[in-house]
Amino acid sequence: MNNISLIVTDLDSTLVRSDGSVSEYTKYVFQRVRDSGVLIAFATLRSEEMCKRITEQVFPDILITSGGALSRCGNDIICNATIERDIVCGIIKRCAELGVSLASIESDAGCRDIRPADFVGTECANVYKIGICTDDYHVPGIIAAEFPSVTADSFGAGYRWHLIRSRDASKDAALRVVCSSLGVSLNEVLAFGDDYGDIGMIRDAGVGVAVQKAREEVKAAADYICGDCDSDGVSVWITENLQFRKD
């Protein structure tokens, strides 16, 4: 495999260990990736703010955050898929009527992860993601049906946490725009992931790899399976399969 120009990887349960750490071995391998001239991209549900501890250790060239709602190369925004302000206000109101707790609103203009109650008084230009918490599994469907420009993803213990994003926001859509912007063919992309949101980019990439503990649907979409996050599966696979593995 000597035609890889871009490696894109999910973070949690893929590159990042269960305890939230990044191993020294992974740092070493990704430094070698950079030294070889191959670009590195992270594609995650995390906000930019929540990625800082990882990006300060691994230094990706491209950061795709909020499940594809925002993509940057350095300080330059490559693409974004935001939720319109009136839709945000409508969702806040509807959640209050349904008795649903809103955890956060992720936006720019220096007010990431602000509380919904504080949103009305802000001047946020873009909203990327809304977090809600409920045990009622009907609520995400209700929100998506009443506000068709958004979708809701469930995650976490008992799937009681939900992320509301623009329907245009996905990791694979962001990856396609990133590749076009950089002049990189999707056939030159190596992608790693473990969850439903990673399926599209794994399918689109020239080489798609699922970690051992990935969902079965992700494994079915992948070309290869690597070890899990706690055994540095991504980094081991890169070392064993890419040509620049030797000094």
C-alpha positions, 0 to 999 in steps of 0.5 A: 500500500504505497498510494495512501496520501491521507489517513483519517481516523475516528477518535473515541474507541478507535485511536484513543484508548478506553481511559482517554489516553493516547499511547506513546507508540501511537504518537510515535507512529503518527509522527512517522506518518507526518514525516513521510508526507502523508496527511492526517485527519481526525473525524469525530463527534467531539467538538473542537474544544474537546479535541484539544488534548488529543490534537496537542499530542498527535497534531492532525493536518485536518480536523473534522468535528461534531460528526462532520459539521465543521472541518478545518485545515489549520485555521482555515474552515474547509466546510461546515454544515450548521443548524439555522438559528431559528431552528435552534430556538424552535428545538429549545422550545420543543424540548422544553414542552417535552420535558427534555433536558438540553445539555449543551449547544456547540457553536462558534464565536467563542461560545462553544458548549454553552447552556441552552438557557444562555443561547438567546442572548448570544451572537453565535454565528454558527451552531454545529450540534445540540446535546439533549438527554432523555430516557424517552427514546421517542424524542429524537424521532419527534425532533427530527420529524418536526425539524426535517433539516436536522437528525439525531444520533443516540450514544452513551450508556443506555443511549439516553444522550442524543446529538442533534445536527444538520442533515448535511453533517456527516463524516463522509460528506466532510471527507469528500469536501476535504479531499476535493479541497486538498486535491486528494482522491478518495482512493488515496484515503485510509480510514479507521472507525468503529461506529455507525457514523464511520461507515460512510467514510470507511466505504468511501475510502480506498482502504477502510479498516474497522477496529476489532470491537467495532459494530458489526455493520462497520466491520461489514463495510470495511476492507480490513479489521485491526486490533482494538483501541487499547492494543493500539490497533490503528497504529499497529495496522499502519506499521504493519501495512504501510510502506513507510514502516521501515527506517 
